[in-house]
Amino acid sequence: MIKNIVFDFGGVIADISRDKAVRAFQELGLQDADTRLDKYHQTGIFQELE
């Protein structure tokens, strides 16, 4: 019986623009979003969600 299905949206199922995501987080007040959402390594809550 299948209990869980995991999707990897980051460029696999949906084309997500990193630059748009960074700008949106900066508009919400996360000024260091660019460093937290590095193309290869995430930090803070973004790493915790990974």
mmCIF entry with sequence, helices, sheets and N, C-alpha, C, O atoms, coordinates in Angstrom:
data_MODEL
# 
_entry.id   MODEL 
# 
_entity.id                         1 
_entity.type                       polymer 
_entity.pdbx_number_of_molecules   1 
# 
_entity_poly.entity_id                      1 
_entity_poly.type                           'polypeptide(L)' 
_entity_poly.nstd_linkage                   no 
_entity_poly.nstd_monomer                   no 
_entity_poly.pdbx_seq_one_letter_code       MIKNIVFDFGGVIADISRDKAVRAFQELGLQDADTRLDKYHQTGIFQELE 
_entity_poly.pdbx_seq_one_letter_code_can   MIKNIVFDFGGVIADISRDKAVRAFQELGLQDADTRLDKYHQTGIFQELE 
_entity_poly.pdbx_strand_id                 A 
# 
loop_
_entity_poly_seq.entity_id 
_entity_poly_seq.num 
_entity_poly_seq.mon_id 
_entity_poly_seq.hetero 
1 1  MET n 
1 2  ILE n 
1 3  LYS n 
1 4  ASN n 
1 5  ILE n 
1 6  VAL n 
1 7  PHE n 
1 8  ASP n 
1 9  PHE n 
1 10 GLY n 
1 11 GLY n 
1 12 VAL n 
1 13 ILE n 
1 14 ALA n 
1 15 ASP n 
1 16 ILE n 
1 17 SER n 
1 18 ARG n 
1 19 ASP n 
1 20 LYS n 
1 21 ALA n 
1 22 VAL n 
1 23 ARG n 
1 24 ALA n 
1 25 PHE n 
1 26 GLN n 
1 27 GLU n 
1 28 LEU n 
1 29 GLY n 
1 30 LEU n 
1 31 GLN n 
1 32 ASP n 
1 33 ALA n 
1 34 ASP n 
1 35 THR n 
1 36 ARG n 
1 37 LEU n 
1 38 ASP n 
1 39 LYS n 
1 40 TYR n 
1 41 HIS n 
1 42 GLN n 
1 43 THR n 
1 44 GLY n 
1 45 ILE n 
1 46 PHE n 
1 47 GLN n 
1 48 GLU n 
1 49 LEU n 
1 50 GLU n 
# 
_struct_asym.id          A 
_struct_asym.entity_id   1 
# 
loop_
_struct_conf.conf_type_id 
_struct_conf.id 
_struct_conf.pdbx_PDB_helix_id 
_struct_conf.beg_label_comp_id 
_struct_conf.beg_label_asym_id 
_struct_conf.beg_label_seq_id 
_struct_conf.pdbx_beg_PDB_ins_code 
_struct_conf.end_label_comp_id 
_struct_conf.end_label_asym_id 
_struct_conf.end_label_seq_id 
_struct_conf.pdbx_end_PDB_ins_code 
_struct_conf.beg_auth_comp_id 
_struct_conf.beg_auth_asym_id 
_struct_conf.beg_auth_seq_id 
_struct_conf.end_auth_comp_id 
_struct_conf.end_auth_asym_id 
_struct_conf.end_auth_seq_id 
_struct_conf.pdbx_PDB_helix_class 
_struct_conf.details 
_struct_conf.pdbx_PDB_helix_length 
HELX_P HELX_P1 AA1 ARG A 18 ? GLU A 27 ? ARG A 18 GLU A 27 1 ? 10 
HELX_P HELX_P2 AA2 ALA A 33 ? ARG A 36 ? ALA A 33 ARG A 36 1 ? 4  
HELX_P HELX_P3 AA3 ILE A 45 ? LEU A 49 ? ILE A 45 LEU A 49 1 ? 5  
# 
_struct_conf_type.id          HELX_P 
_struct_conf_type.criteria    ? 
_struct_conf_type.reference   ? 
# 
loop_
_atom_site.group_PDB 
_atom_site.id 
_atom_site.type_symbol 
_atom_site.label_atom_id 
_atom_site.label_alt_id 
_atom_site.label_comp_id 
_atom_site.label_asym_id 
_atom_site.label_entity_id 
_atom_site.label_seq_id 
_atom_site.pdbx_PDB_ins_code 
_atom_site.Cartn_x 
_atom_site.Cartn_y 
_atom_site.Cartn_z 
_atom_site.occupancy 
_atom_site.B_iso_or_equiv 
_atom_site.pdbx_formal_charge 
_atom_site.auth_seq_id 
_atom_site.auth_comp_id 
_atom_site.auth_asym_id 
_atom_site.auth_atom_id 
_atom_site.pdbx_PDB_model_num 
ATOM 1   N N  . MET A 1 1  ? 0.837  -1.176 0.000   1.00 0.00 ? 1  MET A N  1 
ATOM 2   C CA . MET A 1 1  ? 0.000  0.000  0.000   1.00 0.00 ? 1  MET A CA 1 
ATOM 3   C C  . MET A 1 1  ? 0.890  1.249  0.000   1.00 0.00 ? 1  MET A C  1 
ATOM 4   O O  . MET A 1 1  ? 1.809  1.358  0.812   1.00 0.00 ? 1  MET A O  1 
ATOM 5   N N  . ILE A 1 2  ? 0.621  2.172  -0.893  1.00 0.00 ? 2  ILE A N  1 
ATOM 6   C CA . ILE A 1 2  ? 1.373  3.417  -0.980  1.00 0.00 ? 2  ILE A CA 1 
ATOM 7   C C  . ILE A 1 2  ? 0.816  4.392  0.049   1.00 0.00 ? 2  ILE A C  1 
ATOM 8   O O  . ILE A 1 2  ? -0.384 4.670  0.068   1.00 0.00 ? 2  ILE A O  1 
ATOM 9   N N  . LYS A 1 3  ? 1.703  4.914  0.914   1.00 0.00 ? 3  LYS A N  1 
ATOM 10  C CA . LYS A 1 3  ? 1.280  5.861  1.944   1.00 0.00 ? 3  LYS A CA 1 
ATOM 11  C C  . LYS A 1 3  ? 1.667  7.294  1.599   1.00 0.00 ? 3  LYS A C  1 
ATOM 12  O O  . LYS A 1 3  ? 0.950  8.232  1.948   1.00 0.00 ? 3  LYS A O  1 
ATOM 13  N N  . ASN A 1 4  ? 2.788  7.469  0.919   1.00 0.00 ? 4  ASN A N  1 
ATOM 14  C CA . ASN A 1 4  ? 3.279  8.813  0.618   1.00 0.00 ? 4  ASN A CA 1 
ATOM 15  C C  . ASN A 1 4  ? 3.810  8.886  -0.800  1.00 0.00 ? 4  ASN A C  1 
ATOM 16  O O  . ASN A 1 4  ? 4.365  7.926  -1.334  1.00 0.00 ? 4  ASN A O  1 
ATOM 17  N N  . ILE A 1 5  ? 3.623  10.048 -1.389  1.00 0.00 ? 5  ILE A N  1 
ATOM 18  C CA . ILE A 1 5  ? 4.212  10.341 -2.692  1.00 0.00 ? 5  ILE A CA 1 
ATOM 19  C C  . ILE A 1 5  ? 4.956  11.661 -2.542  1.00 0.00 ? 5  ILE A C  1 
ATOM 20  O O  . ILE A 1 5  ? 4.399  12.637 -2.041  1.00 0.00 ? 5  ILE A O  1 
ATOM 21  N N  . VAL A 1 6  ? 6.207  11.692 -2.971  1.00 0.00 ? 6  VAL A N  1 
ATOM 22  C CA . VAL A 1 6  ? 7.023  12.889 -2.849  1.00 0.00 ? 6  VAL A CA 1 
ATOM 23  C C  . VAL A 1 6  ? 7.281  13.449 -4.242  1.00 0.00 ? 6  VAL A C  1 
ATOM 24  O O  . VAL A 1 6  ? 7.654  12.713 -5.156  1.00 0.00 ? 6  VAL A O  1 
ATOM 25  N N  . PHE A 1 7  ? 7.082  14.742 -4.396  1.00 0.00 ? 7  PHE A N  1 
ATOM 26  C CA . PHE A 1 7  ? 7.323  15.410 -5.661  1.00 0.00 ? 7  PHE A CA 1 
ATOM 27  C C  . PHE A 1 7  ? 8.498  16.366 -5.518  1.00 0.00 ? 7  PHE A C  1 
ATOM 28  O O  . PHE A 1 7  ? 8.637  17.022 -4.485  1.00 0.00 ? 7  PHE A O  1 
ATOM 29  N N  . ASP A 1 8  ? 9.332  16.452 -6.523  1.00 0.00 ? 8  ASP A N  1 
ATOM 30  C CA . ASP A 1 8  ? 10.424 17.408 -6.570  1.00 0.00 ? 8  ASP A CA 1 
ATOM 31  C C  . ASP A 1 8  ? 10.046 18.459 -7.604  1.00 0.00 ? 8  ASP A C  1 
ATOM 32  O O  . ASP A 1 8  ? 10.234 18.249 -8.803  1.00 0.00 ? 8  ASP A O  1 
ATOM 33  N N  . PHE A 1 9  ? 9.516  19.587 -7.145  1.00 0.00 ? 9  PHE A N  1 
ATOM 34  C CA . PHE A 1 9  ? 9.042  20.613 -8.059  1.00 0.00 ? 9  PHE A CA 1 
ATOM 35  C C  . PHE A 1 9  ? 10.155 21.447 -8.670  1.00 0.00 ? 9  PHE A C  1 
ATOM 36  O O  . PHE A 1 9  ? 9.974  21.992 -9.759  1.00 0.00 ? 9  PHE A O  1 
ATOM 37  N N  . GLY A 1 10 ? 11.287 21.564 -8.016  1.00 0.00 ? 10 GLY A N  1 
ATOM 38  C CA . GLY A 1 10 ? 12.367 22.454 -8.436  1.00 0.00 ? 10 GLY A CA 1 
ATOM 39  C C  . GLY A 1 10 ? 12.970 22.125 -9.787  1.00 0.00 ? 10 GLY A C  1 
ATOM 40  O O  . GLY A 1 10 ? 14.066 21.570 -9.861  1.00 0.00 ? 10 GLY A O  1 
ATOM 41  N N  . GLY A 1 11 ? 12.277 22.457 -10.839 1.00 0.00 ? 11 GLY A N  1 
ATOM 42  C CA . GLY A 1 11 ? 12.798 22.245 -12.183 1.00 0.00 ? 11 GLY A CA 1 
ATOM 43  C C  . GLY A 1 11 ? 12.535 20.859 -12.734 1.00 0.00 ? 11 GLY A C  1 
ATOM 44  O O  . GLY A 1 11 ? 12.947 20.552 -13.853 1.00 0.00 ? 11 GLY A O  1 
ATOM 45  N N  . VAL A 1 12 ? 11.857 20.016 -11.974 1.00 0.00 ? 12 VAL A N  1 
ATOM 46  C CA . VAL A 1 12 ? 11.558 18.665 -12.444 1.00 0.00 ? 12 VAL A CA 1 
ATOM 47  C C  . VAL A 1 12 ? 10.128 18.604 -12.965 1.00 0.00 ? 12 VAL A C  1 
ATOM 48  O O  . VAL A 1 12 ? 9.893  18.240 -14.117 1.00 0.00 ? 12 VAL A O  1 
ATOM 49  N N  . ILE A 1 13 ? 9.186  18.957 -12.118 1.00 0.00 ? 13 ILE A N  1 
ATOM 50  C CA . ILE A 1 13 ? 7.770  18.918 -12.512 1.00 0.00 ? 13 ILE A CA 1 
ATOM 51  C C  . ILE A 1 13 ? 7.312  20.290 -13.005 1.00 0.00 ? 13 ILE A C  1 
ATOM 52  O O  . ILE A 1 13 ? 6.574  20.391 -13.985 1.00 0.00 ? 13 ILE A O  1 
ATOM 53  N N  . ALA A 1 14 ? 7.751  21.331 -12.325 1.00 0.00 ? 14 ALA A N  1 
ATOM 54  C CA . ALA A 1 14 ? 7.369  22.688 -12.694 1.00 0.00 ? 14 ALA A CA 1 
ATOM 55  C C  . ALA A 1 14 ? 8.622  23.530 -12.881 1.00 0.00 ? 14 ALA A C  1 
ATOM 56  O O  . ALA A 1 14 ? 9.601  23.369 -12.152 1.00 0.00 ? 14 ALA A O  1 
ATOM 57  N N  . ASP A 1 15 ? 8.589  24.417 -13.847 1.00 0.00 ? 15 ASP A N  1 
ATOM 58  C CA . ASP A 1 15 ? 9.719  25.311 -14.088 1.00 0.00 ? 15 ASP A CA 1 
ATOM 59  C C  . ASP A 1 15 ? 9.589  26.491 -13.132 1.00 0.00 ? 15 ASP A C  1 
ATOM 60  O O  . ASP A 1 15 ? 8.759  27.375 -13.339 1.00 0.00 ? 15 ASP A O  1 
ATOM 61  N N  . ILE A 1 16 ? 10.410 26.501 -12.088 1.00 0.00 ? 16 ILE A N  1 
ATOM 62  C CA . ILE A 1 16 ? 10.359 27.554 -11.078 1.00 0.00 ? 16 ILE A CA 1 
ATOM 63  C C  . ILE A 1 16 ? 11.513 28.511 -11.302 1.00 0.00 ? 16 ILE A C  1 
ATOM 64  O O  . ILE A 1 16 ? 12.667 28.094 -11.390 1.00 0.00 ? 16 ILE A O  1 
ATOM 65  N N  . SER A 1 17 ? 11.201 29.785 -11.392 1.00 0.00 ? 17 SER A N  1 
ATOM 66  C CA . SER A 1 17 ? 12.226 30.808 -11.603 1.00 0.00 ? 17 SER A CA 1 
ATOM 67  C C  . SER A 1 17 ? 12.847 31.180 -10.264 1.00 0.00 ? 17 SER A C  1 
ATOM 68  O O  . SER A 1 17 ? 12.168 31.725 -9.395  1.00 0.00 ? 17 SER A O  1 
ATOM 69  N N  . ARG A 1 18 ? 14.123 30.891 -10.093 1.00 0.00 ? 18 ARG A N  1 
ATOM 70  C CA . ARG A 1 18 ? 14.826 31.228 -8.855  1.00 0.00 ? 18 ARG A CA 1 
ATOM 71  C C  . ARG A 1 18 ? 14.830 32.736 -8.638  1.00 0.00 ? 18 ARG A C  1 
ATOM 72  O O  . ARG A 1 18 ? 14.621 33.204 -7.519  1.00 0.00 ? 18 ARG A O  1 
ATOM 73  N N  . ASP A 1 19 ? 15.066 33.491 -9.696  1.00 0.00 ? 19 ASP A N  1 
ATOM 74  C CA . ASP A 1 19 ? 15.138 34.951 -9.568  1.00 0.00 ? 19 ASP A CA 1 
ATOM 75  C C  . ASP A 1 19 ? 13.805 35.539 -9.102  1.00 0.00 ? 19 ASP A C  1 
ATOM 76  O O  . ASP A 1 19 ? 13.788 36.454 -8.279  1.00 0.00 ? 19 ASP A O  1 
ATOM 77  N N  . LYS A 1 20 ? 12.705 35.027 -9.614  1.00 0.00 ? 20 LYS A N  1 
ATOM 78  C CA . LYS A 1 20 ? 11.394 35.516 -9.181  1.00 0.00 ? 20 LYS A CA 1 
ATOM 79  C C  . LYS A 1 20 ? 11.129 35.142 -7.730  1.00 0.00 ? 20 LYS A C  1 
ATOM 80  O O  . LYS A 1 20 ? 10.543 35.922 -6.981  1.00 0.00 ? 20 LYS A O  1 
ATOM 81  N N  . ALA A 1 21 ? 11.560 33.953 -7.336  1.00 0.00 ? 21 ALA A N  1 
ATOM 82  C CA . ALA A 1 21 ? 11.384 33.526 -5.947  1.00 0.00 ? 21 ALA A CA 1 
ATOM 83  C C  . ALA A 1 21 ? 12.195 34.408 -5.011  1.00 0.00 ? 21 ALA A C  1 
ATOM 84  O O  . ALA A 1 21 ? 11.704 34.806 -3.955  1.00 0.00 ? 21 ALA A O  1 
ATOM 85  N N  . VAL A 1 22 ? 13.438 34.719 -5.389  1.00 0.00 ? 22 VAL A N  1 
ATOM 86  C CA . VAL A 1 22 ? 14.298 35.579 -4.567  1.00 0.00 ? 22 VAL A CA 1 
ATOM 87  C C  . VAL A 1 22 ? 13.659 36.959 -4.422  1.00 0.00 ? 22 VAL A C  1 
ATOM 88  O O  . VAL A 1 22 ? 13.588 37.496 -3.317  1.00 0.00 ? 22 VAL A O  1 
ATOM 89  N N  . ARG A 1 23 ? 13.196 37.533 -5.529  1.00 0.00 ? 23 ARG A N  1 
ATOM 90  C CA . ARG A 1 23 ? 12.557 38.855 -5.471  1.00 0.00 ? 23 ARG A CA 1 
ATOM 91  C C  . ARG A 1 23 ? 11.318 38.838 -4.581  1.00 0.00 ? 23 ARG A C  1 
ATOM 92  O O  . ARG A 1 23 ? 11.092 39.772 -3.811  1.00 0.00 ? 23 ARG A O  1 
ATOM 93  N N  . ALA A 1 24 ? 10.521 37.785 -4.683  1.00 0.00 ? 24 ALA A N  1 
ATOM 94  C CA . ALA A 1 24 ? 9.305  37.692 -3.867  1.00 0.00 ? 24 ALA A CA 1 
ATOM 95  C C  . ALA A 1 24 ? 9.642  37.609 -2.381  1.00 0.00 ? 24 ALA A C  1 
ATOM 96  O O  . ALA A 1 24 ? 8.988  38.252 -1.560  1.00 0.00 ? 24 ALA A O  1 
ATOM 97  N N  . PHE A 1 25 ? 10.655 36.826 -2.031  1.00 0.00 ? 25 PHE A N  1 
ATOM 98  C CA . PHE A 1 25 ? 11.052 36.738 -0.632  1.00 0.00 ? 25 PHE A CA 1 
ATOM 99  C C  . PHE A 1 25 ? 11.635 38.059 -0.145  1.00 0.00 ? 25 PHE A C  1 
ATOM 100 O O  . PHE A 1 25 ? 11.425 38.435 1.008   1.00 0.00 ? 25 PHE A O  1 
ATOM 101 N N  . GLN A 1 26 ? 12.366 38.770 -1.008  1.00 0.00 ? 26 GLN A N  1 
ATOM 102 C CA . GLN A 1 26 ? 12.900 40.074 -0.619  1.00 0.00 ? 26 GLN A CA 1 
ATOM 103 C C  . GLN A 1 26 ? 11.779 41.070 -0.389  1.00 0.00 ? 26 GLN A C  1 
ATOM 104 O O  . GLN A 1 26 ? 11.861 41.892 0.524   1.00 0.00 ? 26 GLN A O  1 
ATOM 105 N N  . GLU A 1 27 ? 10.728 41.009 -1.203  1.00 0.00 ? 27 GLU A N  1 
ATOM 106 C CA . GLU A 1 27 ? 9.574  41.886 -1.010  1.00 0.00 ? 27 GLU A CA 1 
ATOM 107 C C  . GLU A 1 27 ? 8.862  41.580 0.300   1.00 0.00 ? 27 GLU A C  1 
ATOM 108 O O  . GLU A 1 27 ? 8.239  42.461 0.893   1.00 0.00 ? 27 GLU A O  1 
ATOM 109 N N  . LEU A 1 28 ? 8.953  40.332 0.752   1.00 0.00 ? 28 LEU A N  1 
ATOM 110 C CA . LEU A 1 28 ? 8.351  39.949 2.034   1.00 0.00 ? 28 LEU A CA 1 
ATOM 111 C C  . LEU A 1 28 ? 9.240  40.313 3.217   1.00 0.00 ? 28 LEU A C  1 
ATOM 112 O O  . LEU A 1 28 ? 8.836  40.154 4.369   1.00 0.00 ? 28 LEU A O  1 
ATOM 113 N N  . GLY A 1 29 ? 10.457 40.803 2.938   1.00 0.00 ? 29 GLY A N  1 
ATOM 114 C CA . GLY A 1 29 ? 11.321 41.258 4.011   1.00 0.00 ? 29 GLY A CA 1 
ATOM 115 C C  . GLY A 1 29 ? 12.561 40.415 4.242   1.00 0.00 ? 29 GLY A C  1 
ATOM 116 O O  . GLY A 1 29 ? 13.366 40.755 5.109   1.00 0.00 ? 29 GLY A O  1 
ATOM 117 N N  . LEU A 1 30 ? 12.750 39.340 3.513   1.00 0.00 ? 30 LEU A N  1 
ATOM 118 C CA . LEU A 1 30 ? 13.937 38.494 3.662   1.00 0.00 ? 30 LEU A CA 1 
ATOM 119 C C  . LEU A 1 30 ? 15.020 39.046 2.735   1.00 0.00 ? 30 LEU A C  1 
ATOM 120 O O  . LEU A 1 30 ? 15.168 38.590 1.601   1.00 0.00 ? 30 LEU A O  1 
ATOM 121 N N  . GLN A 1 31 ? 15.772 40.026 3.226   1.00 0.00 ? 31 GLN A N  1 
ATOM 122 C CA . GLN A 1 31 ? 16.732 40.736 2.387   1.00 0.00 ? 31 GLN A CA 1 
ATOM 123 C C  . GLN A 1 31 ? 17.902 39.875 1.930   1.00 0.00 ? 31 GLN A C  1 
ATOM 124 O O  . GLN A 1 31 ? 18.505 40.169 0.897   1.00 0.00 ? 31 GLN A O  1 
ATOM 125 N N  . ASP A 1 32 ? 18.243 38.817 2.671   1.00 0.00 ? 32 ASP A N  1 
ATOM 126 C CA . ASP A 1 32 ? 19.351 37.950 2.254   1.00 0.00 ? 32 ASP A CA 1 
ATOM 127 C C  . ASP A 1 32 ? 18.857 36.702 1.522   1.00 0.00 ? 32 ASP A C  1 
ATOM 128 O O  . ASP A 1 32 ? 19.511 35.658 1.542   1.00 0.00 ? 32 ASP A O  1 
ATOM 129 N N  . ALA A 1 33 ? 17.704 36.822 0.880   1.00 0.00 ? 33 ALA A N  1 
ATOM 130 C CA . ALA A 1 33 ? 17.120 35.686 0.158   1.00 0.00 ? 33 ALA A CA 1 
ATOM 131 C C  . ALA A 1 33 ? 18.054 35.168 -0.931  1.00 0.00 ? 33 ALA A C  1 
ATOM 132 O O  . ALA A 1 33 ? 18.078 33.969 -1.211  1.00 0.00 ? 33 ALA A O  1 
ATOM 133 N N  . ASP A 1 34 ? 18.815 36.056 -1.540  1.00 0.00 ? 34 ASP A N  1 
ATOM 134 C CA . ASP A 1 34 ? 19.719 35.645 -2.619  1.00 0.00 ? 34 ASP A CA 1 
ATOM 135 C C  . ASP A 1 34 ? 20.790 34.677 -2.115  1.00 0.00 ? 34 ASP A C  1 
ATOM 136 O O  . ASP A 1 34 ? 21.139 33.728 -2.816  1.00 0.00 ? 34 ASP A O  1 
ATOM 137 N N  . THR A 1 35 ? 21.309 34.903 -0.927  1.00 0.00 ? 35 THR A N  1 
ATOM 138 C CA . THR A 1 35 ? 22.318 33.993 -0.387  1.00 0.00 ? 35 THR A CA 1 
ATOM 139 C C  . THR A 1 35 ? 21.689 32.743 0.219   1.00 0.00 ? 35 THR A C  1 
ATOM 140 O O  . THR A 1 35 ? 22.289 31.669 0.183   1.00 0.00 ? 35 THR A O  1 
ATOM 141 N N  . ARG A 1 36 ? 20.498 32.871 0.769   1.00 0.00 ? 36 ARG A N  1 
ATOM 142 C CA . ARG A 1 36 ? 19.819 31.703 1.353   1.00 0.00 ? 36 ARG A CA 1 
ATOM 143 C C  . ARG A 1 36 ? 19.331 30.742 0.277   1.00 0.00 ? 36 ARG A C  1 
ATOM 144 O O  . ARG A 1 36 ? 19.262 29.534 0.504   1.00 0.00 ? 36 ARG A O  1 
ATOM 145 N N  . LEU A 1 37 ? 18.993 31.276 -0.897  1.00 0.00 ? 37 LEU A N  1 
ATOM 146 C CA . LEU A 1 37 ? 18.518 30.454 -2.005  1.00 0.00 ? 37 LEU A CA 1 
ATOM 147 C C  . LEU A 1 37 ? 19.572 30.365 -3.099  1.00 0.00 ? 37 LEU A C  1 
ATOM 148 O O  . LEU A 1 37 ? 19.284 30.621 -4.268  1.00 0.00 ? 37 LEU A O  1 
ATOM 149 N N  . ASP A 1 38 ? 20.777 30.006 -2.724  1.00 0.00 ? 38 ASP A N  1 
ATOM 150 C CA . ASP A 1 38 ? 21.855 29.817 -3.681  1.00 0.00 ? 38 ASP A CA 1 
ATOM 151 C C  . ASP A 1 38 ? 21.451 28.734 -4.684  1.00 0.00 ? 38 ASP A C  1 
ATOM 152 O O  . ASP A 1 38 ? 20.646 27.862 -4.357  1.00 0.00 ? 38 ASP A O  1 
ATOM 153 N N  . LYS A 1 39 ? 21.990 28.778 -5.877  1.00 0.00 ? 39 LYS A N  1 
ATOM 154 C CA . LYS A 1 39 ? 21.625 27.792 -6.902  1.00 0.00 ? 39 LYS A CA 1 
ATOM 155 C C  . LYS A 1 39 ? 21.993 26.366 -6.515  1.00 0.00 ? 39 LYS A C  1 
ATOM 156 O O  . LYS A 1 39 ? 21.375 25.413 -6.991  1.00 0.00 ? 39 LYS A O  1 
ATOM 157 N N  . TYR A 1 40 ? 22.996 26.214 -5.654  1.00 0.00 ? 40 TYR A N  1 
ATOM 158 C CA . TYR A 1 40 ? 23.481 24.873 -5.330  1.00 0.00 ? 40 TYR A CA 1 
ATOM 159 C C  . TYR A 1 40 ? 23.309 24.503 -3.871  1.00 0.00 ? 40 TYR A C  1 
ATOM 160 O O  . TYR A 1 40 ? 23.236 23.319 -3.545  1.00 0.00 ? 40 TYR A O  1 
ATOM 161 N N  . HIS A 1 41 ? 23.242 25.492 -2.976  1.00 0.00 ? 41 HIS A N  1 
ATOM 162 C CA . HIS A 1 41 ? 23.106 25.215 -1.549  1.00 0.00 ? 41 HIS A CA 1 
ATOM 163 C C  . HIS A 1 41 ? 22.113 26.188 -0.929  1.00 0.00 ? 41 HIS A C  1 
ATOM 164 O O  . HIS A 1 41 ? 22.170 27.391 -1.188  1.00 0.00 ? 41 HIS A O  1 
ATOM 165 N N  . GLN A 1 42 ? 21.213 25.674 -0.119  1.00 0.00 ? 42 GLN A N  1 
ATOM 166 C CA . GLN A 1 42 ? 20.280 26.524 0.588   1.00 0.00 ? 42 GLN A CA 1 
ATOM 167 C C  . GLN A 1 42 ? 20.681 26.571 2.063   1.00 0.00 ? 42 GLN A C  1 
ATOM 168 O O  . GLN A 1 42 ? 21.342 25.659 2.561   1.00 0.00 ? 42 GLN A O  1 
ATOM 169 N N  . THR A 1 43 ? 20.277 27.640 2.756   1.00 0.00 ? 43 THR A N  1 
ATOM 170 C CA . THR A 1 43 ? 20.544 27.755 4.177   1.00 0.00 ? 43 THR A CA 1 
ATOM 171 C C  . THR A 1 43 ? 19.263 28.129 4.904   1.00 0.00 ? 43 THR A C  1 
ATOM 172 O O  . THR A 1 43 ? 18.260 28.489 4.287   1.00 0.00 ? 43 THR A O  1 
ATOM 173 N N  . GLY A 1 44 ? 19.316 28.039 6.210   1.00 0.00 ? 44 GLY A N  1 
ATOM 174 C CA . GLY A 1 44 ? 18.175 28.426 7.023   1.00 0.00 ? 44 GLY A CA 1 
ATOM 175 C C  . GLY A 1 44 ? 16.971 27.528 6.778   1.00 0.00 ? 44 GLY A C  1 
ATOM 176 O O  . GLY A 1 44 ? 17.105 26.315 6.614   1.00 0.00 ? 44 GLY A O  1 
ATOM 177 N N  . ILE A 1 45 ? 15.812 28.134 6.758   1.00 0.00 ? 45 ILE A N  1 
ATOM 178 C CA . ILE A 1 45 ? 14.572 27.368 6.603   1.00 0.00 ? 45 ILE A CA 1 
ATOM 179 C C  . ILE A 1 45 ? 14.504 26.650 5.257   1.00 0.00 ? 45 ILE A C  1 
ATOM 180 O O  . ILE A 1 45 ? 13.865 25.605 5.140   1.00 0.00 ? 45 ILE A O  1 
ATOM 181 N N  . PHE A 1 46 ? 15.159 27.207 4.247   1.00 0.00 ? 46 PHE A N  1 
ATOM 182 C CA . PHE A 1 46 ? 15.143 26.561 2.942   1.00 0.00 ? 46 PHE A CA 1 
ATOM 183 C C  . PHE A 1 46 ? 15.892 25.232 2.970   1.00 0.00 ? 46 PHE A C  1 
ATOM 184 O O  . PHE A 1 46 ? 15.469 24.266 2.337   1.00 0.00 ? 46 PHE A O  1 
ATOM 185 N N  . GLN A 1 47 ? 17.002 25.182 3.700   1.00 0.00 ? 47 GLN A N  1 
ATOM 186 C CA . GLN A 1 47 ? 17.730 23.917 3.858   1.00 0.00 ? 47 GLN A CA 1 
ATOM 187 C C  . GLN A 1 47 ? 16.918 22.936 4.701   1.00 0.00 ? 47 GLN A C  1 
ATOM 188 O O  . GLN A 1 47 ? 16.900 21.736 4.424   1.00 0.00 ? 47 GLN A O  1 
ATOM 189 N N  . GLU A 1 48 ? 16.246 23.454 5.733   1.00 0.00 ? 48 GLU A N  1 
ATOM 190 C CA . GLU A 1 48 ? 15.438 22.576 6.582   1.00 0.00 ? 48 GLU A CA 1 
ATOM 191 C C  . GLU A 1 48 ? 14.318 21.926 5.784   1.00 0.00 ? 48 GLU A C  1 
ATOM 192 O O  . GLU A 1 48 ? 13.973 20.771 6.035   1.00 0.00 ? 48 GLU A O  1 
ATOM 193 N N  . LEU A 1 49 ? 13.741 22.652 4.824   1.00 0.00 ? 49 LEU A N  1 
ATOM 194 C CA . LEU A 1 49 ? 12.672 22.107 4.000   1.00 0.00 ? 49 LEU A CA 1 
ATOM 195 C C  . LEU A 1 49 ? 13.195 21.117 2.964   1.00 0.00 ? 49 LEU A C  1 
ATOM 196 O O  . LEU A 1 49 ? 12.477 20.207 2.551   1.00 0.00 ? 49 LEU A O  1 
ATOM 197 N N  . GLU A 1 50 ? 14.445 21.297 2.547   1.00 0.00 ? 50 GLU A N  1 
ATOM 198 C CA . GLU A 1 50 ? 15.049 20.360 1.593   1.00 0.00 ? 50 GLU A CA 1 
ATOM 199 C C  . GLU A 1 50 ? 15.155 19.017 2.237   1.00 0.00 ? 50 GLU A C  1 
ATOM 200 O O  . GLU A 1 50 ? 15.636 18.070 1.615   1.00 0.00 ? 50 GLU A O  1 
# 
